[in-house]
Amino acid sequence: MGYILFLFFVGVPIVEISVFIAVGDHIGLWPTLAAILITAAIGASLLRAQGLAVLFRAQEHLNQRQFPMAEIFDGLCLLVAGAFLLTPGFVTDAVGFLLFVPPLRRWIGRGVGAMLVSRGSVHVSGGKPGGDREGAPGGSGPTIDGDFDELDPHVKKLGPTNSSDDIVRRID
């Protein structure tokens, strides 16, 4: 993992500088700087529009008592896209603009999900937020939270008590 981060933090600036030099030689300094500023402005407006749309979809899912997993991943992709678009450079801008394409985000999401499941890093359990178990196998009605103490199986409680001191007898 350390090598990947090293290549990212050293390799990306080297590639960006190379592309800046090539584009600057081809179109000149001022048009190159203008292109960088224009892509940042376009990226900011796309980020705002798509970010609000994702936020509204997430709120809609939450109102329907569904976990907005796709919207969370979309929001994460948009966050990365915004960071890439605000970072000066043509390569990071290209990656940022690609992350604004919804079908590409879904494709990446399926790949990341499949990778996490294959590694065994993900545990998903059913149920609705808030503990509503209607239609769940084995029970109906709301889930009631409570505190409990796990007792030794060799210990038996003697009858109901109303005091905080439970009378316990050891069974041999």
C-alpha positions as CSV (number, residue, x, y, z in Angstrom):
1,M,0.0,0.0,0.0
2,G,2.9,2.3,0.8
3,Y,4.3,1.9,-2.7
4,I,0.9,2.8,-4.3
5,L,0.7,6.0,-2.2
6,F,4.3,6.9,-3.1
7,L,3.6,6.4,-6.8
8,F,0.4,8.4,-6.5
9,F,2.0,11.3,-4.7
10,V,5.2,11.4,-6.8
11,G,3.9,10.0,-10.1
12,V,0.8,12.1,-10.6
13,P,2.7,15.4,-10.2
14,I,5.4,14.3,-12.7
15,V,2.7,13.3,-15.2
16,E,0.8,16.6,-14.7
17,I,3.9,18.7,-15.1
18,S,4.8,16.8,-18.3
19,V,1.3,17.4,-19.7
20,F,1.4,21.1,-18.7
21,I,4.7,21.5,-20.6
22,A,3.3,19.7,-23.7
23,V,0.0,21.6,-23.7
24,G,1.8,24.9,-23.0
25,D,4.2,24.3,-26.0
26,H,1.2,23.5,-28.2
27,I,-1.3,26.3,-27.3
28,G,0.8,28.7,-25.1
29,L,0.9,29.7,-21.5
30,W,-2.2,31.8,-21.1
31,P,-4.6,29.5,-22.9
32,T,-3.2,26.6,-20.8
33,L,-3.9,28.5,-17.6
34,A,-7.4,29.6,-18.9
35,A,-8.2,25.9,-19.6
36,I,-7.2,24.9,-16.1
37,L,-9.5,27.6,-14.6
38,I,-12.4,26.8,-16.9
39,T,-12.3,23.1,-16.1
40,A,-12.3,24.0,-12.4
41,A,-15.3,26.2,-12.8
42,I,-17.2,23.6,-14.9
43,G,-16.3,20.9,-12.3
44,A,-17.6,23.0,-9.5
45,S,-20.9,23.5,-11.2
46,L,-21.2,19.8,-12.1
47,L,-20.3,18.9,-8.5
48,R,-23.0,21.1,-7.1
49,A,-25.7,19.9,-9.5
50,Q,-24.9,16.2,-9.2
51,G,-24.2,16.4,-5.5
52,L,-27.6,17.9,-4.8
53,A,-29.3,15.3,-6.9
54,V,-27.5,12.5,-4.9
55,L,-28.4,14.2,-1.7
56,F,-32.1,14.3,-2.6
57,R,-32.0,10.7,-3.7
58,A,-30.4,9.7,-0.4
59,Q,-33.1,11.6,1.6
60,E,-35.8,9.9,-0.5
61,H,-34.4,6.5,0.4
62,L,-34.1,7.4,4.1
63,N,-37.7,8.6,4.1
64,Q,-38.7,5.2,2.7
65,R,-36.6,3.6,5.5
66,Q,-34.0,2.2,3.1
67,F,-30.3,2.5,3.4
68,P,-28.9,4.7,0.6
69,M,-25.8,2.6,-0.2
70,A,-25.6,3.6,-3.9
71,E,-26.1,7.2,-3.0
72,I,-23.3,7.1,-0.4
73,F,-20.9,5.6,-3.0
74,D,-22.0,8.2,-5.6
75,G,-21.3,10.9,-3.0
76,L,-17.9,9.5,-2.3
77,C,-17.1,9.4,-6.1
78,L,-18.3,13.0,-6.5
79,L,-16.1,14.0,-3.6
80,V,-13.1,12.5,-5.3
81,A,-14.2,14.0,-8.6
82,G,-14.4,17.4,-7.0
83,A,-11.0,17.1,-5.4
84,F,-9.5,16.0,-8.8
85,L,-11.2,18.9,-10.7
86,L,-10.0,21.5,-8.2
87,T,-6.4,20.1,-8.4
88,P,-4.7,21.9,-11.3
89,G,-3.9,19.5,-14.1
90,F,-5.3,17.9,-17.2
91,V,-4.9,14.3,-16.1
92,T,-6.7,14.8,-12.8
93,D,-9.4,16.8,-14.6
94,A,-9.9,13.9,-17.0
95,V,-10.3,11.4,-14.1
96,G,-12.6,13.9,-12.3
97,F,-14.8,14.3,-15.3
98,L,-15.0,10.6,-15.7
99,L,-16.3,10.2,-12.2
100,F,-19.2,12.5,-13.0
101,V,-20.6,9.8,-15.5
102,P,-23.3,7.8,-13.6
103,P,-22.9,4.5,-15.5
104,L,-19.2,4.6,-14.9
105,R,-19.8,5.2,-11.2
106,R,-22.2,2.2,-11.1
107,W,-19.6,0.0,-12.9
108,I,-16.9,1.0,-10.4
109,G,-19.3,0.5,-7.5
110,R,-20.1,-3.1,-8.7
111,G,-16.3,-3.8,-9.0
112,V,-15.5,-2.4,-5.6
113,G,-18.5,-4.3,-4.0
114,A,-17.4,-7.6,-5.7
115,M,-13.8,-7.1,-4.5
116,L,-14.9,-6.4,-0.9
117,V,-17.2,-9.4,-0.8
118,S,-14.5,-11.7,-2.3
119,R,-12.1,-10.6,0.4
120,G,-14.7,-11.2,3.1
121,S,-14.4,-7.7,4.4
122,V,-18.1,-7.0,4.2
123,H,-20.9,-8.2,6.4
124,V,-24.4,-7.2,5.4
125,S,-27.4,-7.9,7.6
126,G,-31.0,-7.2,6.8
127,G,-33.5,-5.2,8.7
128,K,-34.8,-1.7,8.5
129,P,-33.4,1.3,10.4
130,G,-35.2,2.0,13.6
131,G,-35.7,-1.6,14.5
132,D,-39.0,-2.1,12.6
133,R,-39.2,-5.9,12.1
134,E,-42.5,-6.2,10.3
135,G,-42.3,-9.0,7.8
136,A,-39.0,-10.3,9.3
137,P,-38.9,-14.0,9.8
138,G,-39.3,-15.1,13.4
139,G,-41.1,-12.1,14.7
140,S,-43.3,-9.1,14.2
141,G,-43.5,-5.7,15.7
142,P,-40.8,-3.4,16.9
143,T,-37.5,-4.4,18.3
144,I,-37.0,-3.4,21.9
145,D,-33.5,-2.5,23.0
146,G,-32.4,-3.5,26.4
147,D,-29.4,-4.3,28.6
148,F,-28.5,-7.8,29.7
149,D,-25.8,-9.6,31.6
150,E,-24.7,-12.9,30.3
151,L,-24.8,-15.4,33.2
152,D,-22.7,-18.5,33.7
153,P,-24.8,-21.5,32.5
154,H,-24.1,-23.2,35.9
155,V,-25.8,-20.3,37.7
156,K,-29.6,-20.3,38.3
157,K,-31.6,-17.4,39.5
158,L,-34.0,-18.1,42.3
159,G,-37.4,-16.6,41.5
160,P,-38.3,-13.1,40.5
161,T,-36.9,-10.3,42.7
162,N,-37.7,-6.6,42.7
163,S,-34.4,-5.5,44.3
164,S,-31.2,-4.8,42.5
165,D,-29.6,-7.7,44.3
166,D,-30.5,-10.9,42.5
167,I,-30.2,-14.1,44.5
168,V,-28.1,-16.5,42.7
169,R,-27.2,-20.1,43.6
170,R,-24.5,-22.2,42.0
171,I,-25.7,-25.5,40.6
172,D,-23.1,-28.2,40.8
